[in-house]
Amino acid sequence: EKSLSTALTDLVRPGIALIPQPTAGNLPVGCSKLGGWPDLPPGMAWPARKPYDLVFPRGNRSAMQKERPLAFLAQINLSDVAAAGGTNLGLPNWGLLSFFYDAESQPWGFDPGDSVGFRLMWFGDPVLEQQQPSKTLDAVFKPVSLLPQARECVPPPETFAVSQILNRATDQKSARAQLKGLFSRDTRDAYLISGHALGGWPCPIQGEMETECQLVSNGIFCGLPEGYASTKAAHLRPGAADWRLVLQLTSDESAGFEWGDSGTIYVWMREQDVRARRFDRCWTVLQCY
């Protein structure tokens, strides 16, 4: 049987830290950035969400039953990412990866109806232009330039991959104690990217997300424990191994990001969907303190 540290080393993934830079003046079209106005193909309609169809209605229901434009959160220049060493992420090595989100309602991702509240898109077009929305947005964020920096990440304890390793351990109590030692507070940041990131492993706040993505994207409400305990969930659970982090965006004062209570947004996709560039199949989870 492999040692826990060896098993974790086998799961090292390349990631890209997206480092905010001092930003002044107009940023060039197609650059990596948070906030500001997005660069889109000419004539493309601004991404909007349909009315929410939630299992459990919440929040301002009248606002959630109207179609609304989504807020622009970030765009990542994948040529710059490749130049920084991020060529093993499974993503294209060119084009622009852009993320829009319902920053007013801030869907948490545990309700299947949350699917309308986020949009991940990849533009391989050589021609893009800055676009402003035709309708008033509920949230507009300050532009902040991002510098990609290649890192290697080991999976944290709160991931499906690590739970599978622990399930196979002959002495689970000892394995958990060893895991706790490997991920002490001092070493956690050496393994994980705690800020904005592309690829790699997440820096979770409230636990494992792969199972949630797998179940909710297949129509199971995960806001209550019963969702995880159903027969359908048991059948679907092994597919959690296919999910991987694509984008992580943390609360950031420089851009005006505040997700829940100092939280983080995590954008996930199945490995096979990343390879097929099916960015429309992403799932987004919000966790906070």
C-alpha positions in Angstrom: 0.0 0.0 0.0 1.3 3.4 -0.9 2.0 5.9 1.8 -0.4 8.8 2.0 2.3 11.3 1.0 3.1 9.2 -2.1 -0.5 8.8 -3.0 -1.0 12.6 -2.8 2.2 13.2 -4.8 0.7 11.1 -7.6 -2.2 13.5 -7.7 -0.2 16.7 -8.1 -1.9 18.9 -10.7 -0.5 22.0 -12.6 -2.3 25.2 -11.7 -2.0 28.9 -12.5 -2.0 31.5 -9.8 -3.7 34.7 -11.1 -1.9 37.5 -9.3 -3.6 40.9 -9.2 -1.3 43.7 -10.5 -1.4 47.5 -9.8 -3.8 48.7 -12.5 -4.1 52.2 -14.0 -5.5 53.4 -17.3 -7.2 51.4 -20.0 -6.2 47.7 -20.2 -5.5 46.2 -23.6 -8.2 44.2 -25.4 -7.8 40.5 -24.7 -5.8 40.8 -21.5 -6.2 38.7 -18.3 -8.2 40.7 -15.8 -10.9 40.9 -13.2 -13.9 43.3 -13.7 -14.2 46.2 -16.0 -15.9 45.5 -19.3 -15.4 42.2 -21.1 -13.9 41.7 -24.6 -16.4 39.8 -26.7 -16.8 38.9 -30.4 -18.3 41.8 -32.4 -22.1 41.7 -32.2 -22.4 39.1 -29.5 -25.3 39.7 -27.1 -24.4 40.4 -23.5 -24.8 37.1 -21.4 -28.0 37.1 -19.5 -29.7 34.7 -17.2 -33.2 33.3 -17.5 -35.6 33.4 -14.5 -34.6 31.0 -11.8 -36.5 27.7 -11.5 -35.4 26.6 -8.0 -36.3 23.5 -6.0 -36.5 25.8 -2.9 -37.2 29.5 -3.8 -35.1 32.0 -1.9 -34.0 35.6 -1.8 -35.8 38.4 -3.7 -38.2 36.3 -5.6 -39.6 39.0 -7.8 -36.1 39.9 -9.0 -35.2 36.3 -9.5 -38.2 35.7 -11.7 -37.1 38.3 -14.2 -34.4 37.9 -16.9 -31.3 39.8 -15.9 -27.9 40.5 -17.5 -25.1 38.6 -15.7 -22.1 40.5 -14.2 -18.7 40.2 -15.8 -16.2 38.8 -13.3 -13.1 37.8 -15.2 -11.3 36.9 -18.5 -8.1 34.9 -18.8 -5.9 35.1 -21.9 -4.9 31.5 -22.4 -1.9 32.3 -24.7 -0.4 34.2 -21.7 -1.2 31.2 -19.5 0.5 28.8 -21.9 3.6 31.2 -22.0 3.7 31.1 -18.2 3.9 27.3 -18.3 0.3 26.4 -18.0 0.2 24.0 -20.9 -1.0 20.9 -19.1 -4.4 22.2 -17.9 -6.4 20.5 -20.7 -7.6 24.0 -21.8 -6.9 25.5 -25.2 -3.6 27.3 -25.4 -5.1 30.3 -27.1 -8.2 32.5 -26.9 -10.0 34.0 -24.0 -11.8 32.3 -21.1 -14.5 34.5 -19.7 -16.8 34.1 -16.7 -20.1 35.8 -16.0 -22.1 35.4 -12.7 -25.3 36.6 -11.1 -23.5 38.8 -8.6 -26.7 40.1 -7.1 -28.3 36.7 -6.2 -25.0 34.9 -5.8 -26.2 31.4 -6.4 -24.4 28.9 -4.1 -24.7 26.0 -6.5 -26.6 23.5 -4.4 -29.9 23.9 -6.3 -30.2 22.5 -9.8 -32.0 25.7 -10.7 -28.8 27.7 -10.1 -27.6 26.7 -13.5 -28.9 29.9 -15.1 -26.8 32.1 -12.7 -23.3 31.6 -14.2 -21.7 31.3 -17.7 -18.2 30.2 -18.6 -17.3 30.9 -22.3 -14.2 30.5 -24.4 -13.6 32.7 -27.4 -11.0 31.5 -29.9 -11.9 34.5 -32.2 -8.9 36.6 -33.2 -11.1 39.7 -33.2 -12.6 40.9 -29.9 -13.9 44.2 -28.8 -14.7 45.8 -25.4 -18.5 45.7 -24.9 -20.8 47.5 -22.4 -24.2 46.1 -21.5 -27.3 47.7 -23.1 -29.1 47.2 -19.8 -28.1 48.5 -16.3 -26.1 45.9 -14.4 -26.7 45.2 -10.7 -22.9 44.9 -10.2 -20.0 46.4 -12.1 -16.5 45.6 -10.8 -13.3 47.5 -10.9 -10.8 46.4 -13.6 -7.7 44.6 -12.1 -4.9 43.2 -14.3 -3.9 39.6 -13.6 -0.5 38.0 -14.0 -0.5 34.2 -14.6 2.1 32.3 -12.6 2.6 28.5 -12.9 2.3 26.4 -9.7 1.9 22.8 -8.7 -0.9 21.8 -6.4 -1.4 18.8 -4.2 -5.1 17.9 -3.4 -6.4 19.2 -0.1 -8.2 16.8 2.4 -11.6 18.2 1.2 -11.6 16.6 -2.2 -13.2 13.5 -3.7 -9.8 12.1 -4.7 -8.4 12.2 -1.1 -11.6 10.7 0.3 -11.1 7.8 -2.1 -7.5 7.3 -0.8 -8.8 7.4 2.8 -11.5 4.9 2.0 -8.8 2.5 0.7 -6.5 3.0 3.7 -6.2 -0.1 6.0 -5.9 2.2 9.1 -8.2 5.2 8.3 -7.7 6.8 11.7 -3.9 6.8 11.3 -4.3 8.0 7.6 -6.5 10.9 8.8 -4.0 11.9 11.5 -1.1 11.8 8.9 -3.2 13.9 6.5 -3.8 16.5 9.2 -0.1 16.7 9.7 0.6 17.1 6.0 -1.9 19.9 5.8 -1.1 21.9 8.9 -1.9 25.6 8.6 1.8 26.4 7.9 2.1 24.1 4.9 -1.4 24.5 3.4 -0.5 27.5 1.3 2.6 25.8 0.0 0.3 23.1 -1.5 -2.6 25.2 -2.6 -3.4 28.5 -4.4 -5.6 30.4 -1.9 -6.3 33.4 -4.3 -7.5 33.6 -7.8 -6.5 30.5 -9.8 -6.9 28.6 -13.1 -6.8 24.8 -12.9 -5.0 22.9 -10.1 -6.9 22.0 -6.9 -9.3 24.2 -5.0 -8.6 25.9 -1.7 -11.9 24.9 -0.1 -13.7 26.8 2.7 -16.6 24.5 3.4 -15.6 21.0 2.3 -15.6 18.8 -0.8 -17.3 20.0 -3.9 -16.9 17.3 -6.6 -19.7 15.2 -5.3 -22.0 18.3 -5.1 -21.2 19.2 -8.7 -21.9 15.7 -9.8 -25.2 15.4 -8.0 -26.6 18.9 -8.6 -25.7 18.9 -12.3 -27.7 15.7 -12.5 -30.8 17.3 -10.9 -30.4 16.4 -7.2 -31.0 19.2 -4.7 -28.0 19.3 -2.3 -29.1 22.0 0.1 -30.2 19.3 2.6 -28.4 16.0 3.7 -31.2 13.9 2.1 -30.0 14.7 -1.4 -26.6 13.0 -0.7 -28.3 10.0 0.9 -30.6 9.1 -2.0 -30.3 5.9 -4.1 -29.8 8.1 -7.2 -26.9 9.9 -5.4 -25.2 6.6 -4.6 -25.5 5.6 -8.3 -24.1 8.9 -9.5 -21.3 9.4 -6.8 -18.4 7.6 -8.6 -18.7 10.2 -11.4 -17.5 12.9 -8.9 -14.0 11.7 -9.9 -14.5 13.3 -13.3 -14.9 16.8 -12.0 -11.9 19.2 -11.8 -11.5 22.8 -10.9 -11.3 25.2 -13.9 -11.4 28.7 -12.2 -11.3 30.0 -8.6 -12.2 33.6 -7.8 -11.8 34.8 -4.2 -13.3 37.9 -2.5 -11.0 40.8 -3.6 -11.2 44.3 -2.3 -9.2 45.7 -5.3 -11.9 44.6 -7.7 -14.9 45.0 -5.3 -15.5 41.2 -5.1 -17.3 40.1 -2.0 -18.7 36.5 -2.2 -20.9 35.8 0.8 -18.8 36.5 3.8 -15.2 36.7 2.5 -15.9 33.7 0.3 -14.7 32.1 -2.9 -16.4 31.1 -6.2 -15.3 27.8 -7.7 -16.0 26.9 -11.4 -15.9 23.2 -12.1 -16.1 21.0 -15.2 -15.9 17.3 -16.0 -12.5 16.3 -17.4 -14.2 15.1 -20.7 -16.1 18.4 -21.1 -12.9 20.4 -20.7 -11.3 18.3 -23.4 -14.3 18.8 -25.6 -14.5 22.5 -24.8 -18.0 22.2 -23.6 -17.7 25.2 -21.3 -21.5 25.4 -21.2 -21.5 22.4 -19.0 -19.6 24.0 -16.1 -20.9 24.1 -12.6 -20.3 26.8 -10.1 -20.1 26.6 -6.3 -19.9 29.5 -3.8 -18.4 28.8 -0.3 -17.7 31.3 2.4 -16.8 31.6 6.1 
